[in-house]
């Protein structure tokens, strides 16, 4: 069985030669930003924050350990290298996975104060990089050296080395967009290249990358940014016409508001936001604005449209959050009604965006948007709009009622 560890095959690329200790960095890249180092997969508190470039040098050159690392990190790396060798030689999958969990790791997307999943505020400071992970098992027609050669040819890759198993590769790309937007762009690029990307990596702020050693990693100190799609998804998507007519109705406005709140949530808070939006949607459904099945379909389709790369397990969890929120909201109806005053009139004429009515010898101009209902001799207008009129027309006080706005 062939393994790739410290003495992997090399390939001809001048950028892969050992670079000088004084590097010329791209002005837009953040090589000197920091990442957090954790003792193993189960650790939630980082041992230290290290400059990214220093840590990557340590993964290549053991001689640099003492000059770049504290005694604690130095000891961690020595133990990790011994474990990495054992992992590369282990043929049983179960044993290999168990060994991997004991390996130290870094959070390539930035520094965090904790990886505790129940802690919302992780004090995340972005590194300006996103990790790319390609597994050998997902690309069986490529060998590990071929995958490394492939990734190293992409202009937006700044670093690439073998993964801890030696069967795949991982790398780093600079980003000037959100993590999710950059991942989606890289995913589409690799797909066009015939390479299957690991969709579980490159998404979360505090995700862990197991440390792996490679004596000849690829460095490109002046990588480009990945070219983003020409048309990016907006944070506030338009409601599909299949669900809502073109005309602006109160239902349209509520759905637009719900999707606005849903999609404005940042990474790390989206799960709770889906529960909240689901609860509001359930309340409006109980209030009679739309059916439970209609709003459930709208919210779920919006989620799957904007997060198509979430793993099946994540999609199941997030869809459940939406449904649970709706079920909770059904017990708390929200009535979307406006107080309307009945204004009698003797004559009525439409004048563009306004309606002119007469009461005796008096004329009144009322914005058409303030009119909620029209009868043969009455106009029901919004109470707020009535009080803004000066002078105010006569109204039928006994005919005040609440009406669902258009």
C-alpha positions as CSV (number, residue, x, y, z in Angstrom):
1,X,0.0,0.0,0.0
2,X,1.4,3.4,-1.0
3,X,1.4,6.2,1.5
4,X,2.3,9.9,1.2
5,X,3.9,11.5,4.2
6,X,7.2,13.4,4.5
7,X,8.8,12.1,1.3
8,X,5.9,12.5,-1.1
9,X,6.6,12.8,-4.9
10,X,7.3,16.4,-6.0
11,X,6.4,18.1,-9.2
12,X,8.0,20.7,-11.3
13,X,6.8,24.1,-10.2
14,X,9.1,27.0,-9.3
15,X,6.6,28.3,-6.8
16,X,6.9,25.0,-5.0
17,X,10.7,25.5,-4.4
18,X,11.7,26.3,-0.8
19,X,11.0,30.1,-0.5
20,X,13.4,32.5,1.2
21,X,12.8,33.3,4.8
22,X,11.9,36.9,3.9
23,X,8.7,36.5,1.8
24,X,7.2,39.0,-0.6
25,X,3.6,38.9,0.3
26,X,0.7,40.1,-1.8
27,X,-0.7,43.4,-0.5
28,X,-4.3,42.0,-0.4
29,X,-3.4,38.7,1.4
30,X,-3.3,38.3,5.2
31,X,-0.5,35.8,5.8
32,X,0.4,37.5,9.0
33,X,-3.1,37.3,10.5
34,X,-3.6,34.7,13.2
35,X,-5.4,31.4,13.6
36,X,-6.3,29.5,16.8
37,X,-4.6,26.2,17.7
38,X,-6.5,23.5,19.6
39,X,-5.1,20.4,21.4
40,X,-7.5,18.0,19.7
41,X,-11.0,17.8,18.2
42,X,-12.6,17.7,21.7
43,X,-10.9,20.9,23.0
44,X,-13.1,24.0,23.0
45,X,-10.5,26.5,24.3
46,X,-7.5,27.3,22.2
47,X,-4.0,26.7,23.4
48,X,-2.7,29.7,21.5
49,X,-3.1,32.0,18.6
50,X,-0.3,31.8,16.0
51,X,0.4,33.8,12.9
52,X,-0.8,31.8,9.9
53,X,2.5,32.0,8.0
54,X,4.4,30.8,11.1
55,X,2.2,27.8,11.6
56,X,2.4,26.8,8.0
57,X,6.2,27.0,8.1
58,X,6.1,24.7,11.1
59,X,4.1,22.1,9.1
60,X,6.8,22.1,6.5
61,X,10.1,22.6,8.4
62,X,10.8,21.0,11.8
63,X,13.9,23.2,12.1
64,X,11.7,26.3,12.4
65,X,9.8,25.0,15.4
66,X,12.0,26.3,18.2
67,X,12.3,29.8,16.7
68,X,8.6,30.2,16.0
69,X,6.8,28.3,18.7
70,X,6.4,28.4,22.5
71,X,7.6,25.3,24.5
72,X,4.0,24.2,24.8
73,X,3.3,24.3,21.1
74,X,6.7,22.8,20.4
75,X,5.8,19.8,22.5
76,X,2.4,19.6,20.8
77,X,3.9,19.5,17.3
78,X,6.5,16.8,18.3
79,X,3.7,14.5,19.6
80,X,1.5,15.4,16.6
81,X,4.2,14.4,14.1
82,X,4.5,11.0,15.7
83,X,0.8,10.5,15.6
84,X,0.6,11.7,12.0
85,X,3.1,9.0,11.0
86,X,1.0,6.3,12.7
87,X,-2.2,7.6,10.9
88,X,-0.5,7.5,7.5
89,X,0.5,3.9,8.1
90,X,-2.8,2.7,9.7
91,X,-4.9,0.6,7.2
92,X,-8.0,0.2,9.4
93,X,-10.5,3.0,9.0
94,X,-11.9,2.9,12.5
95,X,-8.4,3.1,14.1
96,X,-7.3,5.8,11.8
97,X,-10.4,8.0,12.6
98,X,-9.8,7.5,16.4
99,X,-6.2,8.6,16.0
100,X,-7.2,11.7,14.0
101,X,-9.5,12.9,16.7
102,X,-6.5,13.1,19.1
103,X,-4.6,15.3,16.6
104,X,-4.2,19.0,17.2
105,X,-5.9,21.4,14.8
106,X,-6.2,25.0,13.7
107,X,-9.2,27.2,12.9
108,X,-8.0,28.4,9.4
109,X,-10.8,31.0,9.0
110,X,-9.6,33.0,12.0
111,X,-9.2,33.1,15.8
112,X,-11.9,32.3,18.3
113,X,-12.1,32.2,22.1
114,X,-14.1,29.0,22.1
115,X,-15.4,26.2,19.9
116,X,-18.3,25.5,22.3
117,X,-21.3,25.0,20.0
118,X,-23.6,26.4,22.7
119,X,-21.7,29.7,22.9
120,X,-23.1,32.2,20.4
121,X,-20.4,34.8,20.7
122,X,-17.1,33.2,19.9
123,X,-15.3,36.5,19.4
124,X,-14.4,35.5,15.9
125,X,-11.6,37.5,14.2
126,X,-11.3,36.5,10.5
127,X,-8.0,35.5,9.1
128,X,-9.0,36.5,5.5
129,X,-8.6,32.9,4.3
130,X,-10.9,30.0,3.6
131,X,-9.9,26.4,3.6
132,X,-10.4,24.0,0.7
133,X,-10.6,20.3,1.3
134,X,-10.4,17.6,-1.3
135,X,-10.7,13.9,-0.3
136,X,-9.1,11.2,-2.3
137,X,-12.1,8.9,-1.8
138,X,-14.4,11.5,-3.5
139,X,-12.0,11.7,-6.5
140,X,-11.0,8.1,-7.1
141,X,-9.5,8.8,-10.6
142,X,-6.8,11.0,-9.1
143,X,-3.8,10.1,-6.9
144,X,-2.9,12.3,-4.0
145,X,0.1,13.9,-5.9
146,X,-2.3,14.6,-8.9
147,X,-4.8,16.3,-6.6
148,X,-2.0,18.4,-5.1
149,X,-0.8,19.3,-8.6
150,X,-4.3,20.2,-9.6
151,X,-5.0,22.4,-6.6
152,X,-1.6,24.1,-6.9
153,X,-2.4,25.2,-10.5
154,X,-5.4,27.3,-9.4
155,X,-4.4,31.0,-9.2
156,X,-6.5,31.7,-6.1
157,X,-4.7,29.1,-4.0
158,X,-2.0,30.4,-1.6
159,X,-1.2,27.2,0.2
160,X,-1.6,23.5,-0.5
161,X,-0.4,20.3,1.2
162,X,-1.3,16.7,1.8
163,X,-4.0,15.9,4.3
164,X,-3.3,13.9,7.5
165,X,-4.2,10.6,5.8
166,X,-1.9,11.3,2.9
167,X,-4.8,10.4,0.5
168,X,-6.2,13.9,0.0
169,X,-5.1,17.5,0.0
170,X,-6.2,20.7,1.6
171,X,-5.4,24.3,0.9
172,X,-6.1,28.0,1.6
173,X,-7.5,30.7,-0.5
174,X,-7.7,34.4,0.3
175,X,-11.2,35.9,0.5
176,X,-12.7,39.4,0.3
177,X,-16.3,38.1,0.6
178,X,-18.2,36.1,3.2
179,X,-17.0,32.6,4.0
180,X,-20.2,31.1,2.5
181,X,-20.0,33.2,-0.7
182,X,-16.4,32.3,-1.3
183,X,-17.0,28.6,-0.6
184,X,-19.9,28.6,-3.2
185,X,-17.6,30.3,-5.8
186,X,-14.8,27.8,-5.2
187,X,-17.3,24.9,-5.2
188,X,-18.6,25.9,-8.7
189,X,-15.0,26.3,-9.9
190,X,-13.8,22.9,-8.7
191,X,-16.9,21.3,-10.2
192,X,-16.1,22.8,-13.6
193,X,-12.6,21.3,-13.1
194,X,-14.0,17.8,-12.5
195,X,-13.0,17.8,-8.9
196,X,-15.4,17.0,-6.0
197,X,-14.9,19.3,-3.0
198,X,-15.6,18.2,0.5
199,X,-18.8,20.2,1.2
200,X,-18.5,19.8,5.0
201,X,-15.4,22.1,5.1
202,X,-14.9,25.7,4.3
203,X,-18.2,27.0,5.7
204,X,-18.1,27.7,9.5
205,X,-16.1,30.3,11.3
206,X,-14.8,28.0,14.1
207,X,-14.4,24.8,12.1
208,X,-11.3,22.8,12.8
209,X,-8.6,21.6,10.4
210,X,-6.4,18.8,11.6
211,X,-2.7,19.6,11.4
212,X,-0.9,17.6,8.7
213,X,2.8,17.7,7.9
214,X,4.2,18.0,4.4
215,X,7.9,18.6,3.8
216,X,7.2,20.1,0.3
217,X,3.9,22.1,0.5
218,X,2.9,24.4,-2.2
219,X,3.2,28.2,-1.5
220,X,2.0,31.0,-3.7
221,X,2.6,34.2,-1.8
222,X,0.7,36.4,-4.2
223,X,-2.6,34.5,-4.9
224,X,-5.6,36.0,-6.6
225,X,-9.0,36.3,-5.2
226,X,-11.5,33.7,-6.5
227,X,-13.6,35.3,-9.2
228,X,-17.1,35.6,-7.8
229,X,-20.2,34.8,-10.0
230,X,-21.3,37.8,-12.0
231,X,-24.7,37.8,-10.3
232,X,-24.6,37.2,-6.6
233,X,-27.5,36.1,-4.5
234,X,-29.1,39.0,-2.7
235,X,-29.7,39.0,1.1
236,X,-33.3,39.9,0.5
237,X,-34.7,37.7,-2.2
238,X,-37.8,38.5,-4.2
239,X,-40.8,36.3,-3.5
240,X,-41.6,33.9,-6.3
241,X,-44.6,34.8,-8.4
242,X,-45.8,31.2,-8.2
243,X,-46.7,32.0,-4.6
244,X,-47.7,35.6,-4.8
245,X,-49.3,37.9,-7.4
246,X,-47.4,40.8,-8.9
247,X,-49.7,43.3,-7.2
248,X,-48.5,44.5,-3.7
249,X,-50.8,42.9,-1.1
250,X,-50.5,42.7,2.7
251,X,-49.5,39.0,2.3
252,X,-46.7,40.0,-0.1
253,X,-45.4,42.5,2.4
254,X,-45.5,40.1,5.3
255,X,-43.6,37.4,3.3
256,X,-41.0,39.9,2.1
257,X,-40.6,41.0,5.7
258,X,-40.2,37.5,7.0
259,X,-37.6,36.6,4.3
260,X,-35.8,39.9,5.0
261,X,-35.4,38.9,8.7
262,X,-34.5,35.3,7.8
263,X,-31.7,36.2,5.3
264,X,-30.2,39.1,7.2
265,X,-29.0,36.7,9.9
266,X,-25.2,36.3,10.1
267,X,-23.3,33.0,10.3
268,X,-23.8,31.5,13.7
269,X,-27.2,33.0,14.3
270,X,-29.2,31.6,11.4
271,X,-30.6,28.5,13.3
272,X,-32.1,30.7,16.0
273,X,-33.4,33.2,13.4
274,X,-35.2,30.4,11.5
275,X,-37.0,29.4,14.7
276,X,-38.0,33.1,15.3
277,X,-39.2,33.6,11.7
278,X,-41.0,30.2,11.8
279,X,-42.8,31.3,15.0
280,X,-43.9,34.6,13.4
281,X,-45.0,32.8,10.2
282,X,-47.1,30.4,12.4
283,X,-48.7,33.4,14.1
284,X,-49.7,35.0,10.8
285,X,-51.0,31.7,9.6
286,X,-53.1,31.3,12.8
287,X,-54.4,34.8,12.2
288,X,-55.7,33.8,8.8
289,X,-53.2,35.6,6.6
290,X,-52.2,32.4,4.8
291,X,-52.4,28.6,5.3
292,X,-49.9,26.7,7.3
293,X,-48.8,24.6,4.2
294,X,-48.4,27.7,2.1
295,X,-46.0,29.6,4.4
296,X,-44.1,26.3,5.3
297,X,-43.4,25.7,1.6
298,X,-42.3,29.3,1.0
299,X,-39.8,29.3,3.9
300,X,-38.4,25.8,3.2
301,X,-38.0,26.6,-0.5
302,X,-36.2,29.9,0.3
303,X,-33.8,28.1,2.6
304,X,-32.9,25.3,0.1
305,X,-32.5,27.8,-2.6
306,X,-30.0,30.0,-0.7
307,X,-28.1,27.2,1.1
308,X,-27.9,24.3,-1.4
309,X,-24.5,23.2,-0.2
310,X,-25.6,22.5,3.4
311,X,-25.1,18.8,4.2
312,X,-28.2,16.6,4.3
313,X,-28.0,16.5,8.1
314,X,-27.8,20.3,8.4
315,X,-30.7,20.7,6.0
316,X,-32.8,18.3,8.0
317,X,-32.0,20.2,11.2
318,X,-32.7,23.7,9.7
319,X,-35.9,22.6,8.0
320,X,-37.0,21.1,11.4
321,X,-36.3,24.5,13.0
322,X,-38.6,26.3,10.6
323,X,-41.4,23.7,11.1
324,X,-41.0,23.7,14.9
325,X,-41.2,27.5,14.9
326,X,-44.3,27.5,12.8
327,X,-46.0,25.0,15.1
328,X,-45.1,27.2,18.1
329,X,-46.5,30.3,16.4
330,X,-49.8,28.6,15.5
331,X,-50.7,28.9,19.2
332,X,-50.1,32.6,19.2
333,X,-52.2,34.2,16.4
334,X,-51.2,37.5,14.9
335,X,-54.0,39.6,13.3
336,X,-52.9,41.9,10.5
337,X,-55.7,44.5,10.5
338,X,-56.0,48.2,10.3
339,X,-58.5,50.4,12.1
340,X,-60.6,52.1,9.4
341,X,-63.0,55.1,9.6
342,X,-66.1,55.3,7.5
343,X,-66.2,58.7,5.6
344,X,-69.5,59.5,3.8
345,X,-69.4,61.4,0.6
346,X,-71.8,63.1,-1.8
347,X,-69.4,62.9,-4.8
348,X,-66.2,61.1,-5.7
349,X,-63.6,61.6,-8.4
350,X,-60.2,59.9,-8.9
351,X,-57.4,62.3,-9.6
352,X,-54.2,60.3,-10.3
353,X,-52.8,59.0,-7.0
354,X,-55.5,60.7,-5.0
355,X,-59.3,60.5,-4.5
356,X,-61.3,63.7,-4.2
357,X,-64.6,63.5,-2.3
358,X,-67.2,66.1,-1.5
359,X,-69.3,66.5,1.6
360,X,-71.8,69.3,0.9
361,X,-69.7,72.2,-0.3
362,X,-66.4,70.9,1.1
363,X,-63.8,69.0,-1.0
364,X,-61.2,66.7,0.4
365,X,-58.2,65.0,-1.3
366,X,-57.3,61.6,0.1
367,X,-54.3,59.5,-0.9
368,X,-55.6,56.3,-2.7
369,X,-53.1,54.3,-0.6
370,X,-55.1,55.3,2.5
371,X,-58.3,53.8,1.2
372,X,-59.0,50.3,2.6
373,X,-62.5,49.7,1.3
374,X,-65.0,51.6,-0.9
375,X,-68.8,51.5,-0.6
376,X,-71.4,53.3,-2.8
377,X,-71.5,56.3,-0.5
378,X,-68.7,55.5,2.0
379,X,-64.9,55.3,2.0
380,X,-63.2,53.3,4.7
381,X,-59.8,55.0,5.2
382,X,-56.9,54.2,7.6
383,X,-57.4,55.9,10.9
384,X,-53.8,57.3,10.8
385,X,-54.5,58.9,7.4
386,X,-57.7,60.4,8.7
387,X,-56.0,62.2,11.5
388,X,-53.4,63.6,9.1
389,X,-56.1,65.3,7.1
390,X,-56.6,69.1,7.7
391,X,-59.3,70.0,7.9
392,X,-60.8,66.6,8.6
393,X,-64.0,65.4,6.9
394,X,-67.0,64.2,8.8
395,X,-67.0,60.5,9.7
396,X,-69.6,57.9,10.7
397,X,-68.3,57.0,14.2
398,X,-70.6,54.0,14.6
399,X,-69.1,52.4,11.4
400,X,-65.5,52.2,12.6
401,X,-64.1,48.7,12.0
402,X,-60.9,46.7,11.5
403,X,-60.0,45.7,7.9
404,X,-57.2,43.6,6.5
405,X,-55.1,46.1,4.5
406,X,-54.5,45.5,0.7
